[in-house]
Amino acid sequence: MIRKARAVWRGSGRAGNGDLSSDSALTLRASVPNLDQDTFDRLAQDAEQNCPVSRVLRTEITLDAKLV
């Protein structure tokens, strides 16, 4: 069970030609009882690399995830 999590998305919005941007950045801070740092890092990296949204939108998503 996640005790507390906060995620913030930052994208560059629309390009000058009106197209959606091709990148976005997520910041995640989470407090998860009984989850060690290595497991958290592995899960976060897997989520970043296999994000279904980025695949559908054909965009690059970067993730800054920290266990707090």
LINZI-V884766 format. One record per backbone hydrogen bond with DSSP energy under -0.5 kcal/mol. NH is the residue of the N-H (numbers start at 0). CO is the residue of the C=O. E is the energy in kcal/mol with one decimal. If there is no record, write none. Layout:
nh = [NH NH]
co = [CO CO]
e = [E E]
This chain:
nh = [2 2 3 5 7 9 11 14 17 20 23 24 25 26 27 28 29 30 31 32 34 35 39 40 41 42 43 44 45 46 47 48 49 50 54 55 56 57 58 59 60 61 63 64 65 67 67]
co = [0 30 30 28 26 24 22 18 14 12 59 9 61 7 63 5 65 3 29 0 31 33 35 36 37 38 39 40 41 42 43 44 45 47 50 51 52 53 53 21 58 23 25 62 27 29 65]
e = [-0.5 -2.0 -1.8 -2.5 -2.4 -2.9 -1.0 -3.1 -2.3 -2.0 -2.0 -3.0 -3.2 -2.5 -2.7 -2.4 -2.1 -3.7 -0.5 -0.7 -1.4 -0.5 -2.3 -2.8 -2.2 -2.6 -2.7 -2.5 -2.2 -2.3 -2.3 -2.4 -1.9 -0.7 -1.4 -2.2 -2.8 -0.7 -2.0 -2.2 -0.5 -2.2 -2.8 -0.7 -2.2 -3.2 -0.6]
